[in-house]
Each structure stands twice: as C-alpha cells, then as structure tokens.
Amino acid sequence: MIKIIKTKEIEELKEEIKKLKKENKKLKIINSYKDELISAISHEFKNPISIINGYIETILNSNLDPKTQEKFLKKILKNTTRLSELIDRLYLITKLENEKLKPKFTEFELDSLIRELVESFNDERIELNLTPVTIKADKKLIEIVIANLISNALKYSKKQIKINLTSEKVEVTDYGVGIDEDKIELIKQKFYRIAKNDWDNSLGLGLAIAEKILQLHNTSLKIQSKKNRGSTFGFEIKNLVTSKS
C-alpha cells in the first residue's frame, strides 16, 4: 500500500531541507574562516621566525666579534617583539569579537595622549594640529586605535603625515598610495591584507581592531581616500568630549 504524503508534511520537509542548507552554509563559512586564520598566521609568523633562527644559527656556528654579535641579538629581539605584538593582536581581536572586553571609561586629555604617542614614534614626518580636548573613554583602547592609524599612515607615505584633532573628530592624513574606492570598506575586515593587498602590517588586524574599539565608544572608523593621492583615517569624538579650550 502506497502511503500518500500530505501537503503539510511536504512543506515541513521543505523547511527542514532549508534549515539543513543554512547549517551547511554556516559550516562552510566556519571552515573557510579557519583556513583563512591558519593561512594568515602562517604567513605572518613565518618570516620573523626564519630571521630569528638564521641569526641564532649564525651566532652559534660563527666566531663573531662582540659588536656584530650585539647587532644580531638586537635583530632577534626586534623580531621576537614583533611576534609578541602579533599574538597580542590576535588575543585582542578575539576578545573584542566575543564581547569579552569591557571599556573602562575615564576622563583624559586626548591632545596630550596624541603628543605622547607621536614622541614614541620618533618620526619627523608627523605634523600636528591639535585642539586641547578632554574626553571620557577607555584611554588604553583609544591609544591603540590612534597608534594603529599613525602606524599605517607612516608605513604607506614617504611624505609628511598630518594629525588633526578638533572637538568633533580625530583625523590622520597621509599622502601615500591611496586606496581604490571599492576597497575602502574591505580593508576594515580581518586578514584582508593577507588575501588582497599590503594594507596593515600585522595579520591585517589593525583596522579591524580599531573599528571594534570605536564601536564600543559609539563611533566608527571613517576613511576617505583617492588612489595615488593619499588617505584620511579618523573618527568622530563629539559624544566623548567632556571639555575643550
């Protein structure tokens, strides 16, 4: 005896098939993400590890004079520091994405923070135009954002860069290679540099981290750019300002 499947049962079966297709799509995305992560980490970690191994092998197998040995040890230190920074960025983006990082809001002078950051970069190409502004935000996280923007600007511009601060926004402008218009939003994505271009120098996480941090402060990363003419990266601070001169 042939069992007749009712219309309701057919519809329920169709719904189950749809659900299975959605789950399958999610699994494919997760697997793709894992492959992307492994590829990005492998790509970015391989170079400093190779450099460290090369210098250590040379020190162990060669009779180097003290000056050369010191030079090689400094190179090793530089690359171990870079690896540590990469790990810190991976840890930070993971905490931000899992919403496990809660900002600690305090009042501080944003112009003073920027001046201190600029001193740490020790680069004469940086030009400042700062209005004294006090904001209420997570100082450490805002420092990470601005440091990332300055670092990007210096890396992709051989000319001077400008940092402008008003009571409404922070902007870092460079006169470097610029970005294609259709790539502007994409460079905020994790690992985008690894797959597509040379933007951002640490697993392609710098701008993704900046965007996540700014979202915690109810603002967002704004990007303006023209190919071969330069770029401006910034964010609004109107909702963070507590006082200004």
MOGI-V161523 format. One record per backbone hydrogen bond with DSSP energy under -0.5 kcal/mol. NH is the residue of the N-H (numbers start at 1). CO is the residue of the C=O. E is the energy in kcal/mol with one decimal. If there is no record, write none. Layout:
[[NH & CO & E] [NH & CO & E]]
//
This chain:
[[5 & 3 & -0.6] [10 & 6 & -1.9] [11 & 7 & -2.2] [12 & 8 & -2.2] [13 & 9 & -2.1] [14 & 10 & -2.3] [15 & 11 & -2.2] [16 & 12 & -2.0] [17 & 13 & -2.1] [18 & 14 & -2.2] [19 & 15 & -2.3] [20 & 16 & -2.3] [21 & 17 & -2.1] [22 & 18 & -2.2] [23 & 19 & -2.5] [24 & 20 & -2.4] [25 & 21 & -2.1] [26 & 22 & -2.3] [27 & 23 & -2.3] [28 & 24 & -2.0] [29 & 25 & -2.1] [30 & 26 & -2.5] [31 & 27 & -2.6] [32 & 28 & -2.3] [33 & 29 & -2.5] [34 & 30 & -2.3] [35 & 31 & -2.3] [36 & 32 & -2.4] [37 & 33 & -2.6] [38 & 34 & -2.6] [39 & 35 & -2.4] [40 & 36 & -2.5] [41 & 37 & -2.7] [42 & 38 & -2.5] [43 & 39 & -2.4] [44 & 40 & -2.5] [45 & 41 & -2.5] [46 & 42 & -1.6] [47 & 43 & -0.7] [48 & 44 & -0.6] [49 & 45 & -1.8] [50 & 46 & -2.3] [51 & 47 & -2.2] [52 & 48 & -2.6] [53 & 49 & -2.6] [54 & 50 & -2.2] [55 & 51 & -2.3] [56 & 52 & -2.5] [57 & 53 & -2.5] [58 & 54 & -1.9] [59 & 55 & -2.4] [60 & 56 & -2.4] [61 & 57 & -2.1] [62 & 58 & -1.3] [64 & 62 & -1.4] [69 & 65 & -2.5] [70 & 66 & -2.3] [71 & 67 & -1.9] [72 & 68 & -2.4] [73 & 69 & -2.3] [74 & 70 & -2.0] [75 & 71 & -1.5] [76 & 72 & -2.2] [77 & 73 & -2.4] [78 & 74 & -2.3] [79 & 75 & -1.9] [80 & 76 & -2.3] [81 & 77 & -2.2] [82 & 78 & -1.7] [83 & 79 & -2.0] [84 & 80 & -2.1] [85 & 81 & -2.3] [86 & 82 & -2.2] [87 & 83 & -2.2] [88 & 84 & -2.3] [89 & 85 & -2.1] [90 & 86 & -2.1] [91 & 87 & -2.4] [92 & 88 & -2.4] [93 & 89 & -2.7] [94 & 90 & -1.8] [95 & 91 & -2.0] [96 & 92 & -2.5] [97 & 93 & -2.4] [98 & 94 & -1.9] [99 & 96 & -1.0] [100 & 95 & -2.8] [101 & 95 & -0.7] [102 & 100 & -0.6] [103 & 101 & -0.6] [105 & 103 & -0.7] [106 & 137 & -2.5] [108 & 135 & -2.2] [110 & 108 & -0.8] [110 & 133 & -2.1] [111 & 133 & -0.8] [113 & 109 & -1.8] [114 & 110 & -2.3] [115 & 111 & -2.0] [116 & 112 & -2.2] [117 & 113 & -2.2] [118 & 114 & -2.6] [119 & 115 & -2.0] [120 & 116 & -1.6] [121 & 117 & -1.4] [122 & 118 & -1.4] [123 & 118 & -0.6] [126 & 123 & -1.4] [127 & 161 & -2.9] [129 & 163 & -2.4] [131 & 165 & -1.5] [134 & 243 & -3.3] [135 & 108 & -2.5] [136 & 240 & -2.5] [137 & 106 & -2.2] [137 & 135 & -0.6] [139 & 137 & -1.0] [142 & 138 & -2.6] [143 & 139 & -2.2] [144 & 140 & -1.6] [145 & 141 & -2.0] [146 & 142 & -2.4] [147 & 143 & -2.5] [148 & 144 & -2.2] [149 & 145 & -2.0] [150 & 146 & -2.5] [151 & 147 & -2.5] [152 & 148 & -2.3] [153 & 149 & -2.2] [154 & 150 & -2.5] [155 & 151 & -1.9] [156 & 152 & -2.0] [157 & 154 & -0.6] [161 & 125 & -2.0] [162 & 173 & -2.5] [163 & 127 & -2.8] [164 & 162 & -0.6] [164 & 171 & -2.8] [165 & 129 & -2.4] [166 & 169 & -2.5] [170 & 235 & -2.4] [171 & 164 & -2.6] [172 & 233 & -3.1] [173 & 162 & -3.1] [173 & 171 & -0.5] [174 & 231 & -2.9] [177 & 156 & -1.1] [183 & 180 & -2.1] [184 & 180 & -0.7] [184 & 181 & -0.9] [187 & 183 & -1.7] [188 & 185 & -1.3] [189 & 186 & -2.1] [191 & 203 & -0.8] [191 & 204 & -0.6] [192 & 189 & -1.4] [192 & 204 & -0.6] [195 & 191 & -1.5] [196 & 192 & -2.7] [197 & 192 & -0.7] [205 & 202 & -1.5] [209 & 205 & -3.0] [210 & 206 & -2.1] [211 & 207 & -2.4] [212 & 208 & -1.9] [213 & 209 & -2.6] [214 & 210 & -2.5] [215 & 211 & -2.0] [216 & 212 & -1.3] [217 & 213 & -0.6] [217 & 214 & -1.0] [218 & 215 & -1.5] [219 & 214 & -2.3] [222 & 234 & -3.5] [224 & 232 & -2.3] [226 & 230 & -2.3] [228 & 177 & -3.5] [229 & 226 & -2.4] [230 & 226 & -1.4] [231 & 174 & -0.7] [232 & 224 & -3.1] [233 & 172 & -2.6] [234 & 222 & -2.2] [235 & 170 & -1.9] [237 & 168 & -2.6] [238 & 168 & -1.0] [240 & 237 & -2.2] [241 & 237 & -1.4] [242 & 134 & -3.2] [243 & 134 & -1.6] [245 & 132 & -1.7]]
//
